[in-house]
């Protein structure tokens, strides 16, 4: 039977049920240092090098650790993948001269995270902690609000009123805005999407 390709193995891993991660078995986890912003490009390049140089029996998995975040731009929610460790890519591989050389010399890679010129391998617990952290939490809402900001309410019964942010509750995705009614400041609780910062 033909050995599954890297893509097939990655797809199988992604479709495997979430829960207790199974021991990965083959290879050890190492960390590659890349130019910031080149993580996904490095991952794609390594994947194509694995195919071209027939390294699939020694390089098993490449991961750019990300977490889903909800960013609010112009009152719209956008799901974005935020890199957990910008400038780093995790690779599960069998380390030898050839794999070290090929991955080390991938465009965009500055080197392996090393100690005394020897690549440092992550423990299984460290690696699984990073991998689990990618899916364990619900997406975080990234907000551009700060206490004291003046916002304009864009939705709900107080639309077009302006006020100052008095409280921010990231867990609930709410802000408390002090709105002036008839000369009195009244706190109004709003969802992040119901207000936009005045520029």
Buried (B, 14 or more C-beta within 10 A) or exposed (E): EEEEEBEEBBEEBEEEEEEEBEEBEBBBBBBBBBEEEBBBBBBEBBBEBBEEEEBBEBBBBBBBBBBBBBBBEEEEEEEEEBBEBEBBBBBBBBBEEEBBEBBEEBEBBEBBEEEEEEBEBBEEEEBBEBBBEBEEEEBBBBBEBEEEBEBBBBEEEBEEBBBBBBEBEEEEBBBBBBBEEEEEEEEBEBBBBBBBEEE
